[in-house]
């Protein structure tokens, strides 16, 4: 089967941000999305707000933009719109990879969506466990021959994405010991997790044809890989990020994704190879970043050299500065240092819990403030 890759404007980006609704009094997840969306009305085009798997979630979707700051501005405006409708309902908004204490079995699947019904019917207990939130960044690629090599290159930076955005240290009231419990929960779905490393677009087409023939998927978007081609939009979609707690952090990680895609595109234009690591190293890096976050020692290359992820980030930001200047996102890229210095969301959540005698309701309150005060 042939899979067309839509024409797109090189390195333009769009961002999807999953937001959870919580009850203002209890801090528990609230099934408020259907009412919120009904009050907001149907959007025509981008940016817009839409539903997600669970009725406690709304997804904010930016328009495509050349600059990360403009995509973030779309999201900020959408947060303000949703919050204005949610406020009289007694509903607050948070973004994190997981909710600190709500229980998965109390959540409701969005009704009237056959795609969600099929997912739950097939995956059963694991599908019902998907009480998780993330951020997806689309970056446009100007030639489909570049897509798979760039994905391979991005996989070498997957632990950086994971560690910077890690925001799920708690699950159903327990401290998990992981910076990103979401990363390991999500990969339990049969078509989620790390993408296969493929050598050609024809090989990708063959893989998709096999999966459709055997009934593993019906639609291409059912491949929920951490990083995947998005042929409909002519983009690469980086789905590694946990739910990010503030708009400025989204700008930082989106700028990193955009700069890396453009950097690898330039390398290919120049006839140079994009670095690639063995799948078992990629898998190990994902686990290390999910477990240890910004304290992870990661595998840097195919030779197996290792380094603390924060040390690698300290050199990566200035190395990408010329690309960031060309993309007009250098201020956003440099804010990665603020995440490292001030702590990623998982670290901040753990600090709040410790300061409030283990109170996870206090953690929810801090997430509400972070989202509200940074938009």
Steps between C-alpha positions, in 0.01 A plus 500: 500500500618852429497765773517856374683758709323834477697803381586729790702809580837390634540509879165666564355359821174437680439393860232288669463540877288262709345670804329328793190634676497481880238579760594820682403371845637148498773515238359180347466463125168635373303370200449856380626486141166433324334798672803722442513415131126554459530846653806588291327397179636333188819655365556551128866427426802576719558577780229305679403294805389140460421187701727212592467141621365591845229747597740664745720627214499773240767531233620841386629511142697791357504613141820423306758774544855582400588611852458299819390810689202546269384142550533548876300823473218301339507254790508777759195661344319165499584437866353838588181421306458159663580634847239775464234239427627258764518752785124529571475121475737461795759340272873572491754398235831318537755340272721212613580154373272342762264622771659461844217309668182447293412140417485377141188286551293807591566673166258498209581440135373770265172368354404488135855447370537162323880537495510519879248218538715276278814587697342411834335186364830374365736603780263446796669552840808670354289730286292600801823584682586778255440779751791691351569831325764617256618765257549429130717719279469482120791628293467516121748325270544607139590160351362165609837337432627691802228387739633166618866610532389802702291278727807284560692813591224618734504164677853579619344801679191322630643488855550878490135548402389255767710642782417866434124439492476225764200584719351173622671388823170390658242243397166446675626648826841332507847632437629279219873569518483602132531850359263399219267218591291603199772391257489142624122489537435618146730248335280215628263567211580266210570774246668749737859535612817540299476500120682239294815628333437470127729551203258626235154644447411182309582299812270726702223451244549124515483499880176699499353269233585195712343652811182588315481159332525322835251731672750654740393845381226637278628856470852638487448717810456185707879466492563688823880496491706738714626663179315432177448622145179696460446475123165682502669818624842453343665497843693298750303479825698482825268343758758423768419792727307462824227752566691826540398712796545851357489676166859625513627144549303392194674774306839372614447135410323588174794720401737211572294267279478756220873576511600134494277422202641797309856408601463146372331626183803720435734208560315296238503794257876510538531129421596403854358210697272554798625319812316180587515274804427135548137433597608346830686820591195710407280277717743521793517879470122527512490295818783697665336834425160376621657366819752771587386808304760775500731281710519235227834392361421438134667316214613764253592307186539166328841456665328488839653816650302623800433838658269674744207633296527848651866524399406405146223761498746766617701447182203435272333839550793712375569250222145548370510879544562580129203284401290660773590844369389399150171372642455802730470280808825561684336654811275195528788256446713669765221456756594132508764619747221629725344153509834346594578767761152528650406136477273312264135458595555160665763655728277793589209266578717289731622815677144622556395161641799496734429856618135411578553177691429284196177677399420422138212744505766768554675368189181545297462852635856582393432363150189717477705806594781419258261474206296805601795726578714410201250554221 
